[in-house]
């Protein structure tokens, strides 16, 4: 009923203005909410990762891991936020990375933080500064 009243009483211009404002609000809220979405999704779907020797292909554990990896391809810390070292470090800690003091992810934290499904198995020592060519095995 409320939507029907709004549609009948409003003009086309006011409806378009409301839709534009809604779109802008969604775009403004998307950047801060992306890391929160990644953290919640990782902990709900995979939980705390454990080191295992064998995981059968297409098993439930493998498919949960693959879902988190697909989500991690959409960078959570990107754009202007990638220059705020503390922001990337807090995100990494929330996902499960064990970080020492004064760790900096530079210049593209999304490249290193993309492996969020196994974050519980990664430990980064004190004073470490990553580069664009950081590889983990």
PyMOL commands that set and color helices and strands:
alter all, ss='L'
color gray80, all
select helices_A, chain A and resi 2-9+12-45+60-72+79-83+85-95+109-112+116-121
alter helices_A, ss='H'
color red, helices_A
select strands_A, chain A and resi 98-99+104-105+123-124+129-130
alter strands_A, ss='S'
color yellow, strands_A
deselect
rebuild
show_as cartoon
